């Protein structure tokens, strides 16, 4: 594993977050099925990648120096 990627592109991280959220919801009496959890992981992964792209664009537009 030599590739480096931003944290928001990690399905493992999003899976862990969804698992924690599903556990908390389970304690509150709300049950997420396996299909719902997988769909939520996919959605959060896509949102994370989109957010990362937006941050990169905004950062480039706000930059004070040229890319060399």
N, C-alpha and C positions, 0 to 999 in steps of 0.2 A: 504494500500500500504506500505508494510514493506520491500520489496525486493529493493536492491540497485543495479543499473547497471551502467556501464560506459555511458557517454553521447553519444558516437558514436553508441550505440545499441538502441537508442530511435527513434522509428518511428515518434513520435510527433515532435521531433526536426528536423529530416530530412524533414518531411512534411512542417514545417514552413519555412525551408530553400528553398525548392522547390517552395512554394507559393510566397516567396519574389522574387525568381529568375524569376518565371513565370510572376509576376507583372512587373518586370523590363523589361522583354522581350516584354510584352504587350505594354509598353510605347514606345518601339523601333519598334513596328509594327509587332512583331512575336507572333503568338498565339499558345500556347500549349494546346492541348485538354486534357480532363479529363483522358483518357487512357494513354496519354504520361506522364502526371504528376504522375499517380500511378506507371507506369513502372520506372520512374526516382527515385521515393521514394524507391521502392524495390531495385533498383540498388545501390543507395547510402547507404542504410542500409546494404546491403551485403558487399560493399566496406569498410564501417566503421568497420564492424565486422572483416573482413579480415585484415585490417590495425591494429586493436587492437591486434589481434593474433600475427601478425608479430612483433609489438612493444614489446609484452610480451616475445616472444622468444629471440629477440635481447637483451632485458634487462637481461634476465636470463643468456644468454651466456656471456654478458659483466660484470656480477656481480662478485664481488671480494670475497664474502662470501658464504658459503654453506647454504642451506636451512635446518633449524633445527626443 
